[in-house]
């Protein structure tokens, strides 16, 4: 029998950044158009801090860990239009920490919208010190040097991982798994699938670990990879899920088939628009008035639409898509539309 839905996470340092439970909403017009499934969305894009987005769940535990260690400065790395970087800056501002962002040119775009709008604009407004690195391969050495400089100046530095995806960060989505289970019970809905984008893997890893810790089937979670080839994404996600589960339920092992990652939506590369992404973003916006980002949510929702149309879900399946935020990316990708 499943264990209770409420996970006890009080043993882990945590800084509250969310205002409460994010809602689950039905998409009736889209569901009617598709005809054979019911689509719901978990609105992790509506969190109040820094423009909202899924990284805030991870940052509750990362900032908590940083403050527990006595840090006064948080450093992290991401692509130029990184949502994680923006929200790390926002969380640091809220917590009274200095923030340094190392941003890399991981996407081959050089238009003004991409270089100066979207998350880039917000990083500056949020007070972060930003370092631009042309080649992502140069970032690790730069970060080591910069952290050494900060520590030599007497600063207490905490390094937040790429995408916020560490065992500590993934606890945020273990908590979300508990939240979803409780909401589904209150709504009297059994979701046939929880669908997420897979970038650094932490969102899916946390959900998988959380479900397993509650005695539930982790294969309920399905992701679409938008960054790495599918086998690399699956391996990385499984490793993160295992590390997270070790914190929640020591000694348990994650089965190879517990992490479900689907290929086919990356297109020409990470952060590069696809026709399927454009169609997905426009469909959700024009039918439901909701905005999904072009890098993560747009490609993952494109995968969801493709699989629904190809009959890969059971008839009348109830599908929950986690809207992970990233709205500022739409402004950076203006020319893609």
N, C-alpha and C positions, 0 to 999 in steps of 0.2 A: 504493500500500500504506500502511496506517496506520503512523504512527511509534510508537515504544515507548510503553507506557502511563504510564511514570513521568515526570512533568513535573519539570523542574529549577527550583525556586523559591528557590534559595539566594541569588539576587541581591537579594531583597526582605527588608527588616527584618521579623522575626517573633518574637513572644514565645510560647513553647509554653504552651498552655492545655489541650490535649487529652491524655488518657492514652495514646492510640494509635488504631488503626483501629476505627471503630464497626462492629458486626456487621451482616450481612444475614441475615434470618430468613424462612423460609417460613411462610405462614399456611394450614395445611392444612384446618382446619375451615371457614374462610371460603371458601377456594378450592372445596372440595367443595360448599358450599351454592350458590355461584354457578354451578358446573357446567361452565363453558366457558373459564375462564382460570385461571392460577396466579398468586396474589398473593404478593409478597415485600415486606418492609419493610427499609429502611436505617435503623438505630436511632440517628439523630442526637439522640434524646431522652435517651440514657443517658450522656452525658458527665458527668464527676464534679463539675465546678465550678459552683457557684451554682444547682443544680437542673437543669443540662443544657439543651441546645437548640442549634439551628443557628447562632445568633448568635456562639457561641464560635469557630466556624471563621473568621468575618469578623474577630472581635476579635483573633485571633492576629496578623493583619497590621496592624490599626488600632493596637493597643497597641504593636506593634513599631515602627510608623512614629512614633508619639507619643514613645516612648523614644529613638528615633534622633534626633529633633528636640530632645531635651532637655526635654520637657514634664514637669511635675510634677502637672498637673491635667488631667483629661479631662472635657469637657462634651458632653452629647448631649441629644436631644429625642425625645419619643415620646408616644403616648397614655397615659392614666392607668394602664392595665394592660399597658404595653409589656413584652414579653419582652426586647427589645433593651436597654431601660433597666436591667432587673434584672441582666442578664448583663454589661453594661458596668460596673455597680457591683461585681459579683463579680470581674471581670477586673482592675479597678482596684485592688481590695483585694489581690488576689494579687500584683500588680506593684508595690504600694507607692505608688500614685498617689492623689491626692484625686479625688473624683468628684462632679460636680454634674449633676443630672437636671432637665430642664425638661419637666414632664408636663402635657399639655393634656386638656381635656374634649372629646374627639373622638367619644365615644359617649354618646347621650342616656340615661344610666342614673343613678339616684341612690339605689339601695338600699345598705344598709350593707355587704353582701358585696362589691359592686363598688367602693365607695369606700374600704374599709379592709382587705379581705382580699386573698388572691392575691399578685400581684406587688407591690402597694403595701406590704403588710406586709414582704415580703422586701427591698425597696429600703431600708427603714429599718434592718433587721437588718444589712444589708451595709455600713452606714456612709455611705451617700450623703447629700449635701445635696440636698434636693428642693425645687423651686420649682413651685408649682401655677399654671397659667394657664388661665383659664376659656375664652377664645376662642383657638382654634389660630392665627387670623390675627395675634394679638398676639405670638406666640412669637418670630418672627425679630427684632423690635426689642428684645424683652427679652433675648434671647441676646446680641445685639451689645453692649448696655449692660453686661450682666454680664461678658462677656469683657473689655471695656475696664476694668471695675473690678478684675478679677482681675489683669490685666496691670499696671495702675497700682500694685497692691500687690506687684509683683515676681514674680508667678506665671508660669510657663511653661504656656500653655494649648494644648491640642489639642482641636479640635472634631470629634467623631465624627458622621457624618451620620445622618439618620433611617434607622432600620432597619439601620445599619451598611453601607448600600449605596452604596459608592464603588468606583472601580477597585481601590483597595487592599483594601477589604473583600471584594470579589468574588473576589480571589485565593484566599480560603478555600474557595470552592466550585469553583474550577478545580482545586485540590488534591483536593477530594472527587471530582471527575470522574475523576481519575487513580486514586484509591482504588477507585472502583466498577469501573472497567475491570479493574484488577488482580484484584479479588475475583471478578468474573464469569469471568475466565480460570481462576482457581483452582477455582471451583465448576463450571466447564464449562457455564455457562448464558449464553445470549445473550438479554439482556433486549430485549423488543420496545418497551418504553417505560419511561422514568423519569418519575415523576409527582411534582409538587411544588405547594405553595400559592404564589400570587404576591401578595405584599403590596407591599413596596417594590421588588421585582423582582430583588434581588441574588442570591438563591439560584439562580434559573434563569439569570441572566446569567453567573454564575461557571461553572455547569455547561456552558452553551453555549460560552463562550470556551475552557474547558478541553478539551472534546471537539474543537473545531475545531483547537486548537493541537496535538492529538494525531492529527490527520488523520481524525477520525471525524465521523459525521453528527450535527449538532446537533439535527436534528428528532427525534431519539430522546427529547428532553426535552419534556414537555408540562406546562403549568401550568394551574391554575384560578384566575382572579383573584378575590380576596376583598376588595379595597380600591377599585380604580379601575375605571371603564368599560373594556371590553376593549381598545379602540384606544389609549387612554392607557396602559394597562398594557403593551401590546405595544411602543409607541414608547419608553417609559421603559426597559423591559427590554433592548430592542435597543441603545439608546444606552449603557447600562451594559456590555453584553456587548462592544460595539465598543471602549469605553475599556479594558476589561480585556484583550481580545485584543491591543490595541496594546502592552500591556506584555509580553505573552507572545510575540507574533509580529508585530513591527512591520511595517506596510505592508499587512497583510491586511484585507479588508473582509468584513463579515457580510452575507449575502444577506437580502433582505426576508423570505423564507419560513423562515429559520433559527430564528425565535422563534415557537413555537406556544403561544398563550394561548387558553383556552376560557372562555366566559362562562356565566352562568346560575346561579351559586351565591351571589352577593352578597346576594340577598334585598332587604330594605328598606334595607340599608346596612351599612357596615363595623362589625363588632362586634355586630351585631344578630342574635340567634339565628333559625334557620330550622328547620322541621320536618325537612328533609332532613339538616341537620347533626345534629340530635338523634338521628335514626335511625342515622346513620353512627357516631356516638360509641358509642351503645348496642350496635350490631352488633359492632364491633371489640372492645369490652370484654367482652361476654357470650360471644362465640365464641372469642376468643384471649387474653383477660385483659390486653389492652393498652389504654392510655389515651391518647387523642389530644385535643388542645385544641379548644375550641369556636369560636375565632376564625379560625384558619388551617387547621390540619390537618383539623378536623371538616368544614369546608365543602369543602375540596379532596377529601377522601375521599368526601364525598357526590357530588361530580361524577364521581369515578372509578366509584362504584357505579352511577350513572345510565348512564354510557356503556357499562359492561359489560353491564348489563341490556338496553340498546338495541342491542347487537351492534356497537358502534363499534370494537371491537378484533378482530383476527383470532382465529379459533377456536384454543383452547389457547395463547393469547398469554401470555407471561411478563412480568408487570408489576411494576416496582419502585417502591414508594411511599416517599418520603423522609419519615420521621417527624421533624418539625422541632422537637418539644418544645412547651413552653408549658403543661405540666401545672398550674402554679399558677392558670392561668385557669379551670380547672374549679371551683375553690373560689370564685372571684369571680363565677362564673356559676351558682351553686347554684340560684337560682330559675328558671333556664331549663330545668331538668330536673325 
